[in-house]
Amino acid sequence: MSLRAFLIYLLFVPFLFIQTLQAKEQAPNIIIILADDLGVGDLSMNGSPIRTPNIDALAKQGAYLNNFYASANVCSPSRAGLLTGRYPIRMGMASSVIEPESTHGLPLSETTLAEMLKGYGYNNAIIGKWHLGHTKEHWPTSHGFDYYFGLPYSNDMKNVALYRNEKLIEQPVNQASLTQRYTKETTDFIVKNRKQPFFVYMSHTFPHIPLYASEKFKGKSSAGIYGDAVEELDWSVGEVIKTLKEHQLDKNTLIFFTSDNGAWFEGSNAGFRDMKGLTWEGAYRVPLIAWWPGKIKAGTVSNGISMNLDILPTVSSLVDSRPNDSILLDGRNIWSLLQGNNVSPHESLYLFNNEDITAVRTQNWKYLARAYYKNNYIAFENIKDKMGFAYELLFDMQADKPERYSQAENRPEVLQKMKSKLADGRQTFGSMRTAPEPKVFP
């Protein structure tokens, strides 16, 4: 090597090292805090009597998305969509909630957010409810998580037990202590992994029923045991933030706070119609708060439509700007929305009830094709052919967010476009069904 080449080498290698080190330092820690069955209206910032100062502070210091959706109206498929960035029907996860006797779960062929991040040197933990399968191949540690502490499925199901990794550590479970223990496990994991990038999927058990709160919170809210559980969850958020700040990790940590679907028998969906498990807006509309000091401007609000499918591609873009074209994602990078842009990367979103597309949402419109009434699953699009009159439900989501008054007769051109989008979706996903099409009326 010539003297000139050697001198260039001496200059260039440290530069490369610094660049690599800076890139590594810039990769944010990721925390997803997922509530179970929390409604949009259960936050005090949205008018709830329940006190949620820590969650409200996240929104005040970060971004809040006004038109954010879960990818399903119940637990298991919504969680599958969140962790893979794909509609749950693509992986056979849309047809039902996983039960204790179920043998299916999230397929090994799917790439989870944890697996994606593991490829970039992240250490990953899931603390809380999994609900994506409980046989060996479906266990969290088979899907990119290095550490697991929590319940394999919902707390109202038989034989529910608490696990650490693959080891059962408690049965029956002291559910009143869960939020406290989840919080300690999360903060301990953060401290232990503070010198390397980490991902924590903090998947709370509550406010899913049955409802519990520790003695510190029981009976303290004005909203019964439901409010107690939510206020303890808010305390937990505060403990996570406090830990990040104590270890100077807050400016390099991106937190997402959301819910797996709308509120159920209790709670508030903030005026959106109906609740978890049904097909109106209240089943799917959930809060989304994103917090990253210095990267997300305080007080950011966006009205662009988005879905929990978007978290994976958004995080992917932050750790590696090169898209992975080998995986077909339905989610989109919504970083621009987290910066306050109101233009969504989605032309439309599909809302599924099991494997059936029941509605299509665009930025301004929603076409609702099917809903439940008594024991019937009503297909409004069939009424014209079978009952002699048309009854279409087209809602202007800018003027009528609670879905009260159809504009189908006033806007026939929009109606036809939305029905065409529905037909396209059914054609795309129809072959992916694992169960027969549902019986509908008429």
N, C-alpha and C positions, 0 to 999 in steps of 0.2 A: 504493500500500500504506500502510495506517495505521501509526502508530508502534507500536501494540500488536501488530499482525500482524507487523511487522518484528522486534520483540523476540522474539516466539514463534519466528519463523523462525531467528533467531540462536541460540536455545536448542535448537531441535529438530534442525537440520541436523547440528551436531556429534554429537548423541546418535545419530542414524541412522548417521553415519559410524563412530562407535565400535562400535555394534552390528554393522555390516557387517564391520568389521575383526576383531572378536572371533569372529564366525561363521566368517570365513575362517581365522583362526588355529586354531580348534577342529577344522577338517577335518583328519583325520590323514593323514600319509603312509602308504602301504600297501606292504608287502613280502610277497610269497608266495614261500617257499622250498620248491620241490618236488623231492624226491628221486625217482630213477627205479628202481623195483623194491626199495625199502627195506622190510623187514618190521618189524612192530611189535616183534618181539623183537631187533632189531638195535641198540637203544639200551641203553646200560649201565644206565639207570634201570629198564629192563624185564628185567634179568638177563643182558644180553649181555656176553661177555668183551671186546667191542670198546669202546674208550674214546670216549665221546661227552660230555665234560663241558660243552661249550658248549650243546649241544641240551638236555641234562638241566637246565642252569641256566635255559634259557628256560621249561621246564615248571615248575620250582620257583618262578620269579618270576612266572609267569603262570597260564594255564589248560590243563588236559589233559582231552580228551574220551575217555572209555573205550569208547564205542560209535560210533565214527566210520567211515564207509565211503567208498571210492572209488565213483564212479558206473559203473565198468566193471571188468572183470578184466584188461584190457590197456590199452596206452598211449593211442592216439589218441582213442577214445571217452571215456575218463576225463578227458582234458585238455579235450575239448569240453564236457563237463558242468561242469567246474570253471569255465571261462571264461564260460559262458553262463547257468548256473543252471538248465539244462534237461536232461532226460534226452536222451542223444545220439540216440536213435531219432527224436526230433522234427525233427532237422536232417539225417537221412540219414548220420549218422556212427557208427552202432552196428554196422554189418555186418562191418567188418574194420579192421585196422590199415593205415594208409596206407603203401604201398610206393614205392620210387623211381620205378617206372613208372606210378604212379597219377596220374590227372588230376583227381580230385575232392578236396574239402577242405571246410573250414568255410565255409558259404555266406555271402555278403555280406549276406544278409537277417537274419542273426543279430546281436544286439547283445552284444558282449563286455564284460567288466568294464572293459577299457581304454577302449572307446568310451564307456561310461557315465561313467567318471571324467574323460575328456577334456572332456565337457560341463560339468564343474565346474572347469575350469582346471588339471587335472593334466597333468604331463608324464610320459609312459609309456615304459618300456623292457622288452623281453624279453631276458634274458641266458641263453643256453643252448639247450636242445632245444625245437623248436616242434612238429613232427609233426602238424600240422593242415592240410597241403597245401603244395605248393611251386610251383604256377603263380602267375602275377602276382596274380590275384584272391584267392588263398588265402594270400598271403605275410603275415607278421605286420604289416607296415606298411600293409596294406589293412584291418586290423582294429583300428585305434585305437592302435597302438604307434608312437611317434615314433622309436624307436631299436631296432635289432636287432643282436645279436652272438651267433652260435651256429650250431648244426647244424639243417638242415631236417627231419631224421628220425633214427631210431635209429642208434647208432654201429656196429651190426653189419650194416648194409645197404650194398649196393654203391654206389660213387661218393660216399660221404659226404664232405662238404666243409664248410669253415668260412666263414661269411659275416659281413660287416658291412653292415647294411642290405641292399641288393640286390647288393652287390659280393662276388664270390668272392675270398677272401683267402688260402686255404690248401687244397691238395689234393695228396697225401694229408694227413690231419690228424695233427698231433702230439698224440695223445690223452692222453699222460701229462701234458701241460701244461694240459689244459682246465680243471680245477678252479681252478688258480692264475689262469688268464686270466679265467675267469668272475668270480672274486672281485675282481680288479682292475677289470674293467669295471663291476661293480656298485658298488664303493666310489667309483670316479671319478664315476659317474652321480649318486650320492647327494650328493657334494660339489658337483658342478656345479649341481645343482638344489635346493640346500639352502634357498634363499630363496623357493621356491614349492612347492605340494603336488606330490608325485610318487608314482608307482606303479612298482614294480619286480617283475616276474615272473621270479624267478631259478630257472630250470628246469634242474637239474643233469643231466648225462649219466649219472652213476653212482649206484648200483652195478649198472646194466644191463651185461650182457656185450657185448663183451669188456671185461675189467677192467684199469684202469690207475691208477697213482699216480705222482706226481712223485718225484724222488730223495729229497726231504726226508721222504717218508712210506713209500716202498717198503721192504717187509721189516721195518717197525717194529711192526706189530700182531701179536697172537697168533692172528689169524684169517685168515692168508694174504693174498693180494692183495685179496680181498673186504674184509677188515677194514681194510687199508691205505686203500682207496678211501673207505670210510665215515669213517675217522678224519680223512682230508683234508677230506671234506665237513664234518665237525664243526669243523675249523679254520676253514673258510670262514665258517661261521655266526659264529664268534667274531670274525672280522675285520669282518663287517658290523656287529655290535653295537658293536665298538670305534669304528668310524667314526661311527656315530650318536651315541655319547656324546662323542666328541671335538668334534663340531659342535653339541652341545646339541639334538639332534634326537630323542633316545630317548623323551622324555616326550610327543612328538607323532607317534609312529610305531607303527603296529599291524603286527605280524609274524604271519603264519601259517606254520607248518612242517608239511608233510605229505608223503605219497608218492602216486604215481599208481596204485599197486595193491600187492598183497602181494609178498613175496619170491618169487624164481623158483627156479633150481636150487641156489643157495647162499642163505645168510642164514637168518633165523629168523622165523617167523610166530607165535612165542610160544605154541605149543600149539594154535593154531587149525588146522583141518584143511586139508591140501593147499596149493596154491600158485597163483601167477599163472596166468591162462589157464583155470583150472578153475572149478567152480561152488560149492565149499565156502567156508567162512568165510575161510580163509587167502588166498583170491584177492582179496577185497574189503576186509577189515579193515585199516585203516592208522592210523598215529598222527596226531593233530591237536593241535598246541600253538598257543596264541594268547598273544601277549606285548604288553602295552601298559602300561608303568609308570604308576601313578596311576589307571588306568581299569579294569584287570583285576587283581583282588586276587591277590597271590602265593599259590601253593599251591592254587588253585581246581581242583576236580575235579568233573566231571559225568558221570553215567551215561546221560543222555538220548540217544536215537538221533539221528544226524545224518549228513550226507553232504557230499561236496565241492560239490554243487549249492548248498549253503547259504552259501557264502562270498560270492557276488555279492549276494544280497539283504541279508545282514548288513552288508556294506560300504555298500551303497546307503542303508540306514537311518541310517548314521552321517554321511553327507555330505548327505543330504536326507531328512527324515522323511516326505515325501510319496511314497507308493508309485506306481510307474509301472504303471498298470493296462493299458496298451496291450501289454505283453509278458506272455505266459503263462509264469510261472515254476513249476518244480517244487520249487525250493529254497525254504527258509523262513529268516526272520531268527532266528538262534540266539544273539543277544546274551545272552538270559537264561541259556542254558547256559554261556556264557563268564563269567557272574556266579555260577555254582554251582548254578543251578536244575537239577533232575533231570527236569522235565516237558518232554518234547520237543514242538515245534510240529508234528511229523509224527505222524499216526496210524499210518502204515506207510511202508516204503521198499521199492521194487522192485529186485531184483538181476538184471541182464541178462547173458546170455551171447550176444554178438552182438545180434541183434534179438529174442531169445527171453527171456521172463521165466522164470528158473529158480527163483526163491525170493522169498518175501515175508517181511519182517522187521517186527514190531511191537516195542514196548518189552520185552515179556516172552517173545515167541514167535517162532519161525522155522519156516516151512513150506518144505521143499526139495522141489521137484517133479522136477528133472532133474539128472543128473550123468553124468560119463564113466566107462566101464569098458572097459578094453582099447580096441578100435576102435569101440565102440558108445556112443551117446548115449542113456542110459537114461531113459525117461519113467516114473517110478514111479507116476504117476496112471493109467497105462494097464494096469498089471499086473492089476488086479482083473478087468477086462473080457476080457483076452486070455489070461490064464494061470490063472485060476480062484481066485486068492487075493489078498487085499488086502495091499499093502505101502506104507504111507504114512510119510513122515518128518516128524514134528512135534517140534521141540526146544524144551525149556524153557530159554531163554537166560539165566535168572537162576541156574539150578541146574547147567546142563550146557553151558557156553559152547563146549567143543570139539566139540559135535554128535556125541555118542557113542550116546545112547539115546533112541529115539523114544518119545514119550508119546501117540501117535495113538490107541491102544486105550484108554488111561486117560482121555483128554480129548476125547471125540468132539465135544462142543459147540464146543471151541476149533478142532478140525480143520475143522469145517464153516465156521466164520467165516473161517479163513485160506484155505480153498479158494475161498470166495466172493470174497475180496479178490484172489486170483490171477485168477479169471475176470473180475473188473471191470478189472483191469489189462490183460489180454489183449484185452478188448473195446475199451478206450480206445486202445491202441497198435497193435492188429493192422492197422489200415488204413494205418499209417505204414511198413510193411515195404517194403524195396527189393529183398528177395530172397525166394524161396519159403520156407515153413516147413521147418525142418531135418528130416531123416530120423531117426526115433527108434525105439528098441527098448523094449518089443515093439510 
